[in-house]
Amino acid sequence: MWPFSSARQEWMAIISGKKSRQANLVNETAKLLGEPAQTGMFDAYLNASASEIVQHIQNEDEGWTATNVLQAYIQRAIATHKKTNCLTEIMFAQALAEAEELDREFMATKKIRGPLHGVPMSVKDLFNIKGFDSTIGYTSFANIPADDDAYLVKLIRQAGGIVFAKTNVPQTMLSFECSNPLWGRTLNPWSAAHTSGGSSGGEAVLVASDAVALGWGSDIGGSLRIPAHFSGAYSLKPGSDRICRQGCTAAAPGSTGIAVVAGPIGRSVSDIELACKVVFGNSPSGPYALPPVPYRDVTLPSKLRVGYYISDDFVQTSPPCQRAVLETIAALRKQGHECIEFMPPRLWELVVLFSEISSAEGYKTMMSHLKHDPLEPSLFLLRYSPMLPAFIRRFASWVVEKLTGDKIYPRLIRAARVKPIGELWKSFYRATTYHAEFQKEVWDANKFDVIIAPVSASPALPHGATKQLAPLAGATIFYNLLDIPVGIVPVLRVDPAKDQLTDKWRATCVNHGSKILQGKLYDGPNAPYNPEKMKGLPIGVQIVGKKWEEEKVVAVMDVVDKALGPRGFGPGQGAR
């Protein structure tokens, strides 16, 4: 790996330099601000939603200034980072200067700058901020500061929001284990033994710890939704034409086979709505121009028609994740809504299609940036599956199917390979054909307003489990291929008394989904799924809408949130 000792020394120097600078910036601000004041105001700042922060500042309520609020969140972020290692680039000093400028501006005009005035915010590491790196976990991207802000960051600042940090991501951003050789591993805020998810893992941790009022991430296969589910946050994955992504650093720039979308992560539905109102339909002219469709108010029917499933046909869903869907449905039925259980057609085929499309180039571009970085274990399958010679791939998949009877996992083995462009076009066409089928058989035939589904087969996995269980992202990947909006609402927490693998539950695994993946998740003395060790981990649900119906999804998220009632999630309820 190290042909010359100087290469290793240079690599180590980059990592040491980045981490040292980060630590110095954190410590300088911690010393400047001192220990968090044990006062009611400190808690009041952290317990307020983004919209409430703006309202308090606008009303000139005692103690409510952009500077005071930001100081509280920075102090909370520092404590959270020390616990979970969630931050990358630190811009505390710049943010404090911006907050002071906002306060002077407000004192002079008595007008807020915009709907995010004084709201402390963070962004996933991929969003460019002038003067700061966007390393996205690669040491080869270090010390190359951006020369301009991402368009989303510009919109945030125009609306009065204050970005004070960037957050950690997995190596390549195509994994849901938030770890990389440059910044290290980000821990789940509720359990140090479990992952925070990815690729927006650091962002979800900050939000779920009351360490930022509102955050921003991206999603290509569950990168907003899985971390929100693992950490207990709210989120929205919009369709690809609602939020501009100009100024985002990518591991494989130019790849458009599966749309990467930007979206908010927050502590309440109202904050998700506020974020979308600021950015929807706003874009520059040129290649990043979007349809000029702003956030639109919607009126829901008094009686919603909700489709739901408690497990897909890919991997049987664990008891707490099934329970989250069932408790949500029970709460909606209690409010008079019509809920119909159904099974979408062949969702596992979309996971195979995702693998076919994403691996067409063999992941060579994103892997080329590794240089001297060691490969993270979570990327083992991604890295080496496309390298298998064709005859070994065919033989291996045949043997696996014959020995196990699993018909899905061998398809994944065959799908992950380099392909000629004509074969890639066929995969695109199959994805479009499936989308038309889904529209006809699910939306049109059933007249559903939304679909409620599990976010994942499992709660947050223990560190390292993604080496063999990366395909578990299938539960979210479905809706990236369809490019339709999905919201996340946290519902409950793992309870060992309720979430054991009973004989009745195990009977549902027979002839269901991938036997290999189910075995890796649930079987053996060291099985990743362990309700005792997972006790207290959050569980969310996906709320799925039709194309261009993001506003309806957010409105239904609000209905669900209110139907479920108080349950330990939201501003002031974060991990400590």
C-alpha positions as CSV (number, residue, x, y, z in Angstrom):
1,M,0.0,0.0,0.0
2,W,2.9,2.3,0.8
3,P,5.4,2.2,-2.1
4,F,7.4,5.1,-0.5
5,S,7.6,6.0,3.2
6,S,7.2,9.7,2.2
7,A,3.7,8.9,0.8
8,R,2.6,7.5,4.1
9,Q,4.1,10.5,6.0
10,E,2.3,12.9,3.7
11,W,-1.0,11.0,4.2
12,M,-0.6,11.0,8.0
13,A,0.3,14.7,7.9
14,I,-2.9,15.6,6.1
15,I,-5.0,13.8,8.6
16,S,-3.1,15.1,11.6
17,G,-3.2,18.7,10.2
18,K,-7.0,18.6,9.5
19,K,-7.8,17.1,12.9
20,S,-5.5,19.4,14.8
21,R,-7.0,22.5,13.1
22,Q,-10.4,21.2,13.9
23,A,-9.6,20.6,17.5
24,N,-8.0,24.0,17.9
25,L,-11.0,25.8,16.4
26,V,-13.4,23.8,18.7
27,N,-11.2,24.5,21.8
28,E,-10.8,28.2,21.1
29,T,-14.5,28.7,20.8
30,A,-15.2,26.5,23.9
31,K,-12.7,28.7,25.9
32,L,-14.3,31.9,24.5
33,L,-17.9,30.9,25.4
34,G,-17.1,29.0,28.6
35,E,-19.3,26.4,30.1
36,P,-23.0,26.4,29.1
37,A,-25.0,28.6,31.5
38,Q,-27.2,26.4,33.6
39,T,-30.1,28.8,33.1
40,G,-33.6,28.5,31.8
41,M,-32.7,30.6,28.8
42,F,-30.1,28.1,27.6
43,D,-32.7,25.3,27.7
44,A,-35.2,27.6,26.1
45,Y,-33.0,28.2,23.1
46,L,-32.4,24.5,22.6
47,N,-36.1,23.6,23.2
48,A,-37.3,26.0,20.5
49,S,-38.1,25.0,17.0
50,A,-36.5,26.9,14.1
51,S,-39.7,28.9,13.5
52,E,-40.0,29.6,17.2
53,I,-36.5,31.0,17.3
54,V,-37.3,33.4,14.5
55,Q,-40.5,34.4,16.2
56,H,-38.9,35.1,19.5
57,I,-36.2,37.2,17.9
58,Q,-38.7,39.1,15.8
59,N,-40.8,39.8,18.9
60,E,-37.8,41.1,20.8
61,D,-38.4,38.7,23.6
62,E,-35.9,39.2,26.5
63,G,-32.7,37.4,25.8
64,W,-33.6,36.3,22.3
65,T,-30.9,37.5,19.9
66,A,-29.2,35.7,17.1
67,T,-25.9,35.8,19.0
68,N,-27.3,34.4,22.2
69,V,-29.2,31.6,20.4
70,L,-26.1,30.7,18.3
71,Q,-23.8,30.6,21.3
72,A,-26.1,28.0,23.0
73,Y,-26.2,25.8,20.0
74,I,-22.4,26.0,19.4
75,Q,-21.9,25.0,23.0
76,R,-24.3,22.1,22.6
77,A,-22.6,21.1,19.3
78,I,-19.2,21.0,20.9
79,A,-20.5,18.7,23.6
80,T,-22.1,16.5,21.0
81,H,-19.0,16.4,18.8
82,K,-16.9,15.3,21.8
83,K,-19.4,12.5,22.4
84,T,-20.0,11.4,18.8
85,N,-17.4,12.8,16.5
86,C,-20.0,14.3,14.1
87,L,-18.3,17.5,12.8
88,T,-15.8,18.1,10.0
89,E,-15.3,21.8,9.1
90,I,-15.6,24.3,11.9
91,M,-16.8,27.8,11.2
92,F,-17.9,29.0,14.7
93,A,-16.0,32.3,14.5
94,Q,-17.5,33.2,11.1
95,A,-21.0,32.2,12.3
96,L,-20.7,34.3,15.5
97,A,-19.7,37.3,13.3
98,E,-22.7,36.7,11.1
99,A,-25.0,36.5,14.2
100,E,-23.7,39.8,15.5
101,E,-24.3,41.4,12.1
102,L,-27.8,40.1,12.1
103,D,-28.4,41.6,15.5
104,R,-27.1,45.0,14.5
105,E,-29.2,44.9,11.3
106,F,-32.3,44.0,13.3
107,M,-31.7,46.7,15.9
108,A,-31.4,49.3,13.2
109,T,-34.3,48.2,11.0
110,K,-36.6,46.2,13.4
111,K,-37.0,43.8,10.4
112,I,-35.8,40.2,10.2
113,R,-33.7,39.4,7.2
114,G,-35.9,36.4,6.2
115,P,-37.8,33.4,7.4
116,L,-34.6,31.8,8.9
117,H,-33.4,34.9,10.7
118,G,-31.0,33.8,13.5
119,V,-31.6,30.0,13.0
120,P,-28.4,28.0,13.8
121,M,-27.8,25.5,10.9
122,S,-25.3,22.9,9.7
123,V,-24.8,21.2,6.4
124,K,-23.5,17.9,5.3
125,D,-19.8,18.0,4.2
126,L,-20.6,17.9,0.5
127,F,-22.1,21.4,0.4
128,N,-19.4,23.9,-0.6
129,I,-18.8,26.8,1.7
130,K,-16.3,29.5,0.5
131,G,-13.0,29.2,2.2
132,F,-13.6,25.7,3.6
133,D,-12.8,22.2,2.3
134,S,-15.4,19.7,1.1
135,T,-13.4,16.5,1.7
136,I,-16.4,14.1,1.8
137,G,-14.1,11.7,3.7
138,Y,-11.2,11.7,1.2
139,T,-7.7,12.9,2.3
140,S,-7.0,13.6,-1.3
141,F,-9.7,16.3,-1.2
142,A,-8.2,18.0,1.9
143,N,-6.7,21.5,1.8
144,I,-8.6,22.5,-1.3
145,P,-11.0,25.2,0.0
146,A,-14.1,26.0,-2.1
147,D,-14.1,29.3,-4.0
148,D,-17.9,29.9,-3.6
149,D,-20.9,28.8,-1.6
150,A,-23.2,26.1,-2.7
151,Y,-26.5,27.6,-4.0
152,L,-28.4,26.1,-1.1
153,V,-26.0,27.8,1.4
154,K,-26.6,31.1,-0.4
155,L,-30.3,30.7,0.0
156,I,-29.9,29.9,3.7
157,R,-27.9,33.0,4.3
158,Q,-30.2,35.2,2.2
159,A,-33.0,34.0,4.5
160,G,-31.0,34.8,7.6
161,G,-29.9,31.3,8.5
162,I,-26.4,30.9,10.1
163,V,-24.3,27.9,9.1
164,F,-21.8,27.2,11.8
165,A,-20.4,23.7,10.9
166,K,-20.2,20.9,8.3
167,T,-20.8,17.3,9.3
168,N,-19.3,13.9,8.7
169,V,-20.0,11.4,6.0
170,P,-19.0,7.8,5.0
171,Q,-16.1,7.2,2.7
172,T,-17.5,7.7,-0.9
173,M,-20.9,8.7,0.5
174,L,-22.3,5.4,-0.8
175,S,-22.6,3.6,2.5
176,F,-24.7,3.9,5.7
177,E,-21.8,3.4,8.1
178,C,-20.6,7.0,8.8
179,S,-16.9,6.5,8.9
180,N,-13.8,7.5,6.9
181,P,-10.0,7.5,7.3
182,L,-9.8,11.3,7.5
183,W,-12.4,12.3,10.1
184,G,-13.0,8.9,11.7
185,R,-16.3,7.3,12.8
186,T,-19.4,9.1,13.9
187,L,-21.3,7.4,16.7
188,N,-25.0,7.1,17.2
189,P,-26.1,9.7,19.8
190,W,-28.2,7.1,21.7
191,S,-25.6,4.3,21.7
192,A,-21.9,4.5,21.1
193,A,-21.9,0.8,19.9
194,H,-24.2,1.6,17.0
195,T,-23.8,3.5,13.7
196,S,-25.4,6.9,13.1
197,G,-26.2,5.8,9.5
198,G,-25.2,7.5,6.3
199,S,-24.4,9.2,4.3
200,S,-25.9,12.2,6.2
201,G,-24.9,10.5,9.5
202,G,-23.1,13.4,11.1
203,E,-26.0,15.8,10.2
204,A,-28.6,13.5,11.8
205,V,-26.6,13.2,15.0
206,L,-26.3,16.9,15.4
207,V,-30.0,17.4,14.9
208,A,-31.0,14.5,17.1
209,S,-28.9,15.9,19.9
210,D,-30.5,19.4,20.0
211,A,-27.1,20.7,18.7
212,V,-28.5,22.5,15.7
213,A,-31.9,23.9,14.9
214,L,-32.1,22.6,11.3
215,G,-29.7,20.7,9.1
216,W,-29.2,19.7,5.5
217,G,-28.1,16.5,3.8
218,S,-28.5,14.6,0.6
219,D,-30.0,11.3,-0.5
220,I,-29.2,8.8,-3.3
221,G,-30.2,5.5,-1.7
222,G,-31.5,6.5,1.8
223,S,-28.8,8.9,2.9
224,L,-31.3,11.3,4.5
225,R,-33.8,8.7,5.7
226,I,-31.6,6.0,7.2
227,P,-29.7,8.5,9.5
228,A,-33.0,10.1,10.5
229,H,-34.4,6.7,11.4
230,F,-31.3,5.6,13.3
231,S,-31.0,8.8,15.3
232,G,-34.6,9.9,15.8
233,A,-35.0,12.9,13.5
234,Y,-37.5,14.2,10.9
235,S,-36.5,14.5,7.3
236,L,-37.7,14.8,3.7
237,K,-36.3,13.3,0.6
238,P,-37.8,15.4,-2.2
239,G,-37.9,14.5,-5.9
240,S,-34.9,15.6,-8.0
241,D,-36.4,18.8,-9.3
242,R,-37.3,20.7,-6.1
243,I,-33.9,21.7,-4.5
244,C,-30.9,23.0,-6.4
245,R,-27.6,21.1,-5.9
246,Q,-25.2,23.6,-7.5
247,G,-22.0,23.7,-5.6
248,C,-22.0,20.2,-4.1
249,T,-18.9,18.1,-4.1
250,A,-19.4,14.6,-5.5
251,A,-17.4,11.3,-5.5
252,A,-18.4,10.6,-9.1
253,P,-19.3,14.0,-10.7
254,G,-21.3,13.7,-13.8
255,S,-23.0,10.4,-12.9
256,T,-26.7,11.0,-13.4
257,G,-28.1,7.5,-13.5
258,I,-29.7,7.8,-10.1
259,A,-30.6,11.3,-9.0
260,V,-28.9,12.7,-5.8
261,V,-31.3,15.0,-4.0
262,A,-30.8,17.5,-1.2
263,G,-33.2,17.8,1.7
264,P,-33.7,19.0,5.2
265,I,-33.2,17.1,8.5
266,G,-35.0,18.7,11.5
267,R,-36.6,18.2,14.9
268,S,-40.2,18.8,13.9
269,V,-42.5,18.7,10.8
270,S,-42.9,22.5,11.0
271,D,-39.2,22.9,10.6
272,I,-39.1,20.6,7.6
273,E,-41.9,22.7,6.1
274,L,-40.1,26.0,6.8
275,A,-36.9,24.7,5.2
276,C,-38.8,23.6,2.0
277,K,-40.5,27.0,1.8
278,V,-37.2,28.7,1.7
279,V,-35.5,26.6,-1.0
280,F,-38.2,25.0,-3.3
281,G,-38.2,26.3,-6.8
282,N,-35.2,28.6,-6.3
283,S,-32.3,28.0,-8.7
284,P,-29.9,29.9,-10.9
285,S,-30.1,30.1,-14.6
286,G,-28.1,27.6,-16.6
287,P,-27.5,23.9,-16.1
288,Y,-28.7,23.8,-12.5
289,A,-32.0,25.6,-13.3
290,L,-35.1,23.9,-11.8
291,P,-38.8,24.2,-12.7
292,P,-39.8,27.4,-10.8
293,V,-42.3,25.7,-8.5
294,P,-42.3,27.2,-5.0
295,Y,-43.7,25.5,-2.0
296,R,-47.5,25.2,-2.4
297,D,-50.1,25.0,0.3
298,V,-52.2,21.9,0.1
299,T,-55.6,20.9,1.6
300,L,-55.8,17.3,2.6
301,P,-59.0,15.3,2.4
302,S,-60.7,14.9,5.8
303,K,-60.3,11.1,5.5
304,L,-57.0,10.0,4.1
305,R,-56.6,6.7,2.2
306,V,-53.3,5.3,3.3
307,G,-51.6,2.2,1.9
308,Y,-49.1,0.4,4.2
309,Y,-46.8,-2.6,4.4
310,I,-44.9,-3.9,7.4
311,S,-42.2,-5.7,5.4
312,D,-41.0,-5.5,1.8
313,D,-40.2,-8.6,-0.2
314,F,-36.4,-8.1,0.1
315,V,-35.6,-8.6,3.8
316,Q,-38.1,-9.4,6.5
317,T,-38.5,-6.4,8.7
318,S,-37.5,-6.6,12.4
319,P,-40.2,-6.5,15.1
320,P,-39.6,-2.8,16.2
321,C,-39.6,-1.6,12.7
322,Q,-42.9,-3.5,12.0
323,R,-44.3,-2.2,15.2
324,A,-43.5,1.4,14.2
325,V,-45.7,1.0,11.1
326,L,-48.5,-0.7,12.9
327,E,-48.6,1.9,15.7
328,T,-48.7,4.6,13.2
329,I,-51.5,2.9,11.3
330,A,-53.4,2.4,14.6
331,A,-53.1,6.1,15.4
332,L,-54.4,7.1,12.0
333,R,-57.3,4.7,12.2
334,K,-58.2,6.2,15.6
335,Q,-58.4,9.5,13.8
336,G,-60.8,8.1,11.2
337,H,-58.5,7.6,8.3
338,E,-58.7,4.6,6.0
339,C,-55.7,2.3,6.1
340,I,-55.2,-0.6,3.7
341,E,-52.4,-3.1,3.9
342,F,-50.8,-4.1,0.6
343,M,-47.6,-5.4,-0.9
344,P,-45.9,-3.4,-3.7
345,P,-44.9,-5.5,-6.7
346,R,-41.4,-6.9,-6.7
347,L,-39.6,-4.2,-4.8
348,W,-36.5,-6.4,-4.6
349,E,-36.1,-5.9,-8.4
350,L,-35.4,-2.2,-7.8
351,V,-32.5,-3.1,-5.5
352,V,-31.1,-5.2,-8.3
353,L,-31.6,-2.3,-10.8
354,F,-29.9,0.1,-8.4
355,S,-26.9,-2.2,-8.3
356,E,-26.9,-2.6,-12.1
357,I,-26.9,1.2,-12.7
358,S,-24.6,2.3,-9.9
359,S,-22.0,-0.3,-10.6
360,A,-21.9,0.2,-14.4
361,E,-18.5,1.8,-14.3
362,G,-17.3,-0.5,-11.5
363,Y,-17.2,2.4,-9.0
364,K,-13.8,3.3,-10.5
365,T,-14.2,7.0,-10.3
366,M,-15.2,7.2,-6.6
367,M,-12.6,4.6,-5.7
368,S,-9.9,6.6,-7.6
369,H,-10.0,9.3,-5.0
370,L,-8.9,6.9,-2.2
371,K,-5.3,7.3,-3.1
372,H,-3.6,6.1,0.1
373,D,-6.7,5.9,2.2
374,P,-7.5,2.4,3.5
375,L,-10.9,1.1,2.4
376,E,-13.6,1.2,5.0
377,P,-15.1,-2.2,5.7
378,S,-18.6,-1.1,4.8
379,L,-17.4,-0.7,1.2
380,F,-16.1,-4.2,0.9
381,L,-18.9,-5.5,-1.3
382,L,-19.0,-2.3,-3.3
383,R,-15.3,-2.4,-4.0
384,Y,-14.7,-6.0,-4.8
385,S,-17.9,-7.3,-6.3
386,P,-17.4,-5.6,-9.7
387,M,-13.8,-7.0,-9.9
388,L,-14.9,-10.6,-10.1
389,P,-14.2,-12.3,-13.4
390,A,-17.3,-13.1,-15.3
391,F,-17.0,-16.9,-15.1
392,I,-16.4,-16.7,-11.3
393,R,-19.4,-14.4,-10.9
394,R,-21.7,-16.7,-12.8
395,F,-20.4,-19.8,-11.0
396,A,-20.6,-18.2,-7.6
397,S,-24.2,-16.9,-8.1
398,W,-25.2,-20.4,-9.4
399,V,-23.7,-22.1,-6.4
400,V,-25.2,-19.7,-3.9
401,E,-28.7,-20.1,-5.4
402,K,-28.4,-24.0,-5.5
403,L,-27.1,-24.3,-2.0
404,T,-29.3,-21.8,-0.2
405,G,-32.4,-21.5,-2.4
406,D,-32.0,-17.7,-2.2
407,K,-33.0,-16.3,-5.6
408,I,-32.4,-12.6,-4.7
409,Y,-28.8,-12.5,-3.4
410,P,-27.4,-14.2,-6.5
411,R,-29.1,-11.6,-8.6
412,L,-27.2,-8.9,-6.7
413,I,-24.0,-10.8,-7.3
414,R,-24.7,-10.8,-11.0
415,A,-25.8,-7.2,-11.1
416,A,-22.7,-5.6,-9.6
417,R,-20.4,-5.5,-12.6
418,V,-19.0,-3.3,-15.3
419,K,-21.4,-3.0,-18.2
420,P,-21.4,-1.7,-21.8
421,I,-23.5,1.4,-22.4
422,G,-26.2,-0.5,-24.3
423,E,-26.7,-2.7,-21.3
424,L,-26.9,0.3,-19.0
425,W,-29.6,1.8,-21.2
426,K,-31.6,-1.4,-20.8
427,S,-31.4,-1.0,-17.0
428,F,-32.7,2.6,-17.3
429,Y,-35.5,1.4,-19.5
430,R,-36.5,-1.4,-17.0
431,A,-36.5,1.2,-14.2
432,T,-38.8,3.4,-16.2
433,T,-41.0,0.5,-17.1
434,Y,-41.2,-0.5,-13.4
435,H,-42.1,3.1,-12.4
436,A,-45.1,3.0,-14.9
437,E,-46.2,-0.3,-13.4
438,F,-45.9,1.0,-9.9
439,Q,-48.0,4.1,-10.9
440,K,-50.7,1.9,-12.4
441,E,-50.8,-1.0,-9.9
442,V,-50.2,1.0,-6.7
443,W,-51.2,4.6,-7.0
444,D,-53.9,4.4,-9.7
445,A,-55.5,1.1,-8.7
446,N,-55.7,1.9,-5.0
447,K,-56.1,5.7,-5.0
448,F,-53.8,6.0,-2.0
449,D,-53.0,9.5,-0.7
450,V,-49.7,8.2,0.7
451,I,-47.9,5.0,1.6
452,I,-46.4,4.2,5.0
453,A,-43.5,1.8,5.2
454,P,-40.5,0.7,7.2
455,V,-37.4,2.8,6.8
456,S,-35.1,-0.2,7.2
457,A,-35.3,-3.9,8.2
458,S,-33.4,-3.0,11.3
459,P,-32.8,-0.3,13.9
460,A,-29.3,1.2,13.9
461,L,-26.7,-1.5,13.3
462,P,-23.6,-2.1,15.4
463,H,-20.4,-0.7,13.9
464,G,-19.0,-2.9,11.3
465,A,-22.2,-4.8,10.4
466,T,-22.6,-3.0,7.2
467,K,-19.6,-4.9,5.7
468,Q,-22.0,-7.8,5.1
469,L,-25.3,-5.9,5.3
470,A,-24.9,-2.9,3.0
471,P,-27.8,-4.2,0.8
472,L,-30.2,-3.4,3.7
473,A,-30.4,0.1,2.2
474,G,-32.9,-1.6,-0.2
475,A,-35.9,-0.5,1.9
476,T,-35.1,3.2,1.0
477,I,-33.4,2.6,-2.4
478,F,-36.8,1.6,-3.9
479,Y,-38.0,5.2,-3.8
480,N,-34.8,6.7,-5.2
481,L,-35.3,4.6,-8.3
482,L,-38.8,5.9,-8.5
483,D,-37.7,9.5,-7.7
484,I,-40.7,10.3,-5.5
485,P,-40.9,12.2,-2.3
486,V,-40.5,10.5,1.1
487,G,-40.8,11.9,4.6
488,I,-39.5,10.4,7.8
489,V,-41.2,10.7,11.2
490,P,-39.7,9.1,14.3
491,V,-42.3,6.9,16.0
492,L,-40.9,4.8,18.9
493,R,-37.9,3.1,20.5
494,V,-36.6,-0.4,20.6
495,D,-38.2,-2.3,23.6
496,P,-36.7,-5.7,24.4
497,A,-39.9,-6.7,26.1
498,K,-41.8,-6.2,22.8
499,D,-39.2,-6.8,20.1
500,Q,-37.9,-10.3,20.4
501,L,-37.7,-12.6,17.4
502,T,-40.6,-14.9,18.3
503,D,-41.4,-18.2,16.6
504,K,-44.4,-16.5,15.0
505,W,-42.2,-13.8,13.6
506,R,-39.6,-16.3,12.4
507,A,-42.4,-18.2,10.6
508,T,-42.9,-15.1,8.4
509,C,-39.3,-15.4,7.2
510,V,-39.9,-18.7,5.4
511,N,-39.9,-18.2,1.7
512,H,-39.6,-14.5,2.2
513,G,-37.0,-12.3,0.6
514,S,-33.2,-13.0,0.7
515,K,-32.4,-15.9,3.0
516,I,-28.7,-14.9,3.1
517,L,-29.3,-11.3,4.1
518,Q,-31.9,-12.3,6.7
519,G,-29.5,-14.9,8.1
520,K,-26.7,-12.4,8.4
521,L,-29.0,-9.9,10.2
522,Y,-30.9,-12.2,12.6
523,D,-29.1,-15.5,13.1
524,G,-26.2,-16.6,15.2
525,P,-24.9,-15.7,18.7
526,N,-23.4,-12.4,17.4
527,A,-26.3,-11.4,15.2
528,P,-26.4,-7.7,14.5
529,Y,-30.1,-7.5,15.5
530,N,-30.2,-7.7,19.3
531,P,-33.1,-5.9,21.0
532,E,-31.3,-5.9,24.4
533,K,-28.2,-4.1,22.9
534,M,-30.5,-1.9,20.8
535,K,-32.7,-0.9,23.7
536,G,-33.8,2.7,23.3
537,L,-32.7,3.2,19.7
538,P,-35.2,5.3,17.7
539,I,-37.4,3.8,15.0
540,G,-39.1,5.9,12.2
541,V,-41.4,5.3,9.3
542,Q,-41.3,6.4,5.7
543,I,-44.3,8.4,4.3
544,V,-44.2,8.0,0.6
545,G,-46.0,10.3,-1.9
546,K,-46.5,10.6,-5.6
547,K,-44.2,12.5,-7.9
548,W,-44.4,16.3,-7.3
549,E,-46.4,15.9,-4.1
550,E,-43.7,16.9,-1.6
551,E,-46.1,19.3,0.0
552,K,-48.7,16.6,0.5
553,V,-46.1,14.4,2.1
554,V,-45.2,17.1,4.6
555,A,-48.8,17.7,5.4
556,V,-49.4,14.0,6.1
557,M,-46.2,13.9,8.2
558,D,-47.9,16.6,10.4
559,V,-51.1,14.5,10.6
560,V,-49.1,11.4,11.6
561,D,-47.0,13.4,14.1
562,K,-50.1,14.8,15.8
563,A,-51.9,11.4,15.7
564,L,-49.0,9.7,17.5
565,G,-48.9,12.4,20.1
566,P,-46.0,13.1,22.6
567,R,-43.4,10.3,22.5
568,G,-40.0,11.7,23.3
569,F,-39.0,13.3,20.0
570,G,-38.8,16.9,19.0
571,P,-37.0,20.1,20.1
572,G,-35.6,19.6,23.6
573,Q,-36.0,15.8,23.5
574,G,-32.6,15.1,22.0
575,A,-29.8,12.9,23.1
576,R,-27.6,14.3,25.9
